[in-house]
Amino acid sequence: MTDQDITGLQHRLAEFAAARNWEQYHTPKNLAAALSVEASELVEIFQWLTPEESARVMEDADSAHRVTDEVADVLAYLLQFCAVLGVDPLKALAAKIERNEQRFPAP
């Protein structure tokens, strides 16, 4: 995913929200809460699965659909959160990886 892809998705999400007058609800607090809820819904899919069952979750069409929907919801709220706060998610991730490489050097 490129910066351009992310920016385009953020614009689509902003337009979707604006058309429904939802921007008023897209505060950092509300978006962080929504992100947490959607991540929890993703966890719920795997909650009682064994490690082996969880590795095969995408083999079942219904489960795969649920997973991809929740992944989309998590990403949507994360991108909206980043847009509201002016965080570049790709730069943030790259910086975090660099810090982790320093903190946890490979053996």
Buried (B, 14 or more C-beta within 10 A) or exposed (E): EEEEEBEEBBEEBBEEBEEEEEEEEBEEEBBBEBBEEBBEBBEEBBEEEEEEEBEEBEEEEEBEEBBEBBEEBBBBBBBBBBBBEEEBBBEEEEEEEEEEEEEEEEE
